[in-house]
Amino acid sequence: MEKVTAGIIEKDGKFLIAKRKTGKCIGAKWEFPGGKLEDGETLEECLKRELKEELNIDVEIKEFFDSSIFSCDGKEIELLAYRVLYLSGDLTLYDHDEVRWVNPSELMNYEFTLPDVPIVHKFIKLHL
């Protein structure tokens, strides 16, 4: 099973969500950003690297939050979400069309990718 990380990135009480580019496997919907685990990496190293590559930000990986399993293009994938603290960097979009800093109460206003939906619901439950 392929593993993919996601960061629930916090800055000043708001959380970063990113809209995937059209054409990706589960594209054109919102997600907690992250990426695929490479050989020899820990999940935390993967998430830190992916956030730097995809958004040009430096972060501190906090605790594991939740996971979900989904299928995409015939592959079974596990999405593993971590709490993340934004440290620095100017957001630059490479793999996303748009990003927003939102309050937990605003998350339900966005259409998330199916793998992110259970993680978003759990997050909202804990923060409202």
N, C-alpha and C positions, 0 to 999 in steps of 0.2 A: 504494500500500500504506500502510495506517495504521500509525503508529509508537506504541508504548506503552513507557514506561520502568518499570523495577523497581529497587528499592534493596536491596542486600545490606547491611543496616545493622548495624554492629558497635558494641557497648558493653561494655567490661570483658570481652572475650573471648567474649561471647555474641552471637547474631544474632537479629534480630527477624523473626518470621513472623506473618502475619495471616490470619485465616479470613474469607473473603468472605461477604457476606450471601447468603442463599438468594434465588434469583430472578434474580441477575445472569447474564450470558451463560455464564460458566463457574463459577457460584456454589457456595457451601457447601463449598469446599475451601480448603486453605492456599496461600499465595503469599508471595513477596517483594513488599511493597507498592510502589505507584507509580501511574502513570496516563497518560492520553493526551496526546500532544504537541499543542499549540495553535499556530496560525499565528504565525510570527515568533519562536518560542522555539527555543533550542538544546535538545538532549536533557538537558543538565545543568540548565538553568533549569527545564525541565518537571518533572524529578524533584524538585528542591528545592521547587517550588511545590506539587506534588501531595502531598508528604509533610507539608507545612505544613497544607494544606487538609484532608487525610484523617485525619491523626493528631495535628496540632498540635505537631509537633516541628521543631526547627531542626537542619540537618545540613550536613556538608561533603561534597561529591561528590568522590570519588577517581577511580580509573581505571575504564575500561570493562572488563567481565568477560566477557560472552558474550551471544549472542542466540539466539532461536528464532523460527520462523515457524509460524503456525497460522491456522485459519479459524474465524470466529465469526459467526453470523447472516448467512452469505454474504459476509462481508468477509475479505480476507486481511490479517493483522496481523503485524507484526514486534515481538517483545518484546525490548528491549535492557536488559540488566542491568548495573548499576554497583556497584562497592564504595562504601560510604557510611559515614561516621563520624558517629555520634550526637553532637550538641553539647549540646542542652538542650530543655526542654519536657516537660510532663506529658502522657503519652499520653492522647488523647481519641479515642474511636471514633465516626466518622461513617459510614464506608462498610464497616466490618467488624464482625463479631459478637464477635471475640475476637483478642487478640494474645498472643504468648509470646516470651520471650527464651530461646533454646535453644543448646546446644553443637552443633557440627557433627555429632558422633556421634549426636545425637538426631533429626536431620532425617528419617531413614528411618522414623521412627515416625509420620509425618504423611502424609496423603493430599494431595498437591499438585495444582494445576491442571495440565492437560496441557502448556501452554506453559512452565510452571516446571520440569517434571520434568527435561529435559536440563540445565538450568542447575543444579539441585540436585545431580544426579549428578556433574557436573564439579566443583562446589564441594566435595562430599564427598571425591572422589578427591584433590583438592589438600590437604585438611586432615586426612586420616586416615593 
